[in-house]
Amino acid sequence: MFTLSPFELEAIVLSLQVAGLALVGCLPLGLMTAWVLARYDFYGKFLLNGFVHLPLVVPPVVIGYVLLTLFGKRGPIGQWLWQTFEISIAFSWQGAAVAAAVMAFPLMVRSIRMSLEAIDGGLEQAARTLGASPAWVFVTITLPLILPGILTGSILAFARSLGEFGATITFVSNIPGETQTLPLALYSLTQAPDGESGAYRLVLISVAIALTALITSEALARRIGKRLGHRA
Amino acid sequence: MPGGLANGWATVPDKPQITIEVERRLANFKLDVQFQLKSGLTAFFGRSGAGKTSLINLIAGLDQPDHGHISIGSQILYDSDQNIHLAPEKRRIGYVFQDGRLFPHLSVHNNLIYARRFMDQKLNPETYDNIVQLLDIPGLLERRPGTLSGGEKQRVAIGRALLADPQLLIMDEPLAALDGGRKAEILPFLENLRDQLTTPILYVSHTMEEVIRLADNLVVMDGGRAVAHGDVETVMSRLDLSPLTGRYEAGAVFQVHIEEHDRAYRLTRLQLAGQTLWVPGIDRPIGTNLRIRIRARDVSISRQKPQATSILNVFAATVREIVRDQGPHCEILLDIGRPLIARITRKSVDELDLHAGQKVYASVKAAAIDRRSLGLNPTN
């Protein structure tokens, strides 16, 4: 029987918590960004696009360091947060979620943007002629049609958040019970002299969580695909 | 259908005047159109690129004119002087797109009732049933659009537009994406619609066959302008338009009715402006009103009354106008009590020494009048 030690359980729960919060933050912002990138042409669009994709191409450590500089107690945003709300996210699990969200953001935006661009704009025009205001068109036509893209983006973002390492360890360090997510716990075990068996167990757990997420998303995507009339 | 379509739009008390005066500069030409739409079915006819779809997009509010005025009755949809530009969802204009544009994530039923939540009054279940019957789609209601044939999709798209209770129905080449068989399947539905709806219909087409069968009025578009506007018979008898309506397809259009069937020879005798026209048998009762097109290329001219000819239909005619160009053919406007157009070679015109005012005989081969030249008259 495979029972989880308190150490493992703590890392799993923390990881799910961090990835969940990262996803919740990513989703609305990612949808808005994808909408702007897919539907509008404006001066400097390529800059926004590049900025959004930055976390995909720079080393995670760089992102972590930038976050630390911005959100640290003496950073411009961190200082303001502390003075106004007495909140500090550096070295906390919320900080880990921010790091994960930033790293996952481009994946979310990309997949939503692609499904937005794949929509036949004629369908939205047809809905307008049938009496639907732009807001209703979004709710009744656009949103259901991009649901597969949102789902894919969410799974990718969630998985990316679960695996986040470099930016997290740089920004919020590796504090057991606070910021020590699965990858960080695994890293700690590999550094310990007798951590090998514990490390293998965490590898198995990570694989199991990732597979569960993938299979669930696959099943959901198939159901949505059927609703959209695609022949699976 | 018993009782007709029992809803507000089936019994509009007075038909509102639809006025369209728009200018719009587009990438490669300028749209500049003024006319008033009559009730019934009006066809917008023209080659592709003549500005037909651009124009109806302005009417539906999917695009905005640079200048002008669009109104239905007292409701102003667009006016550049008063700075009015009504959103498409506020115009109550039903739009049947060339490609159907059914919502793929909704069942046929949910596509049909899509407009219900945006309407002032509740959807009348009787109206729904009537439209479903009229378009013959009861068997499709639970299906997804992805599983429908092209013809089925178009019928659902028409039903969806009608169930939004439009004050004007626009159809943009609804048959263009269908093959010959599917077209023949939809045309009777369109004839039914035209006869049972009081909603004015704007029908965009580049196929003369559809215009002859369906239209009461005809607007000929060319290069972004409406070059002719009037009832089908009048517009089709204008020689100057034949380059636009297609020389091969050009011909005069007549209102006729069935006088007699000759069962032995399988012929039908039509009454045309006090004269008799024999055509291959038409499977309709005596007295039925029809619209018929006699293509100019099927009319020949002789100075004497033809003797011992195979041609059944010979009319005494007066030459009204001869249009010559550099090509081998001439177009001749004849008067047989109604305008009739003949297309003969320039050589024949010179050899017969034809000139305006001359009395001649026009022959029309019965076999040349086929199913494609016939339309059920909307006034039946």
Interface residues (C-beta under 8 A of the other chain):
Chain A: D120 G122 L123 Q125 A126 A127 R128 T129 L130 G131 A132 S133 W136 T140 I141 P144 L145 R227 L228 G229 H230 R231
Chain B: A60 G61 L62 A87 P88 E89 R91 R92 I93 G94 Y95 F97 D99 R101 F103 P104 H105 Y114 A115 R117 F118 M119 R144 P145 G146 T147 R160 A161 A164
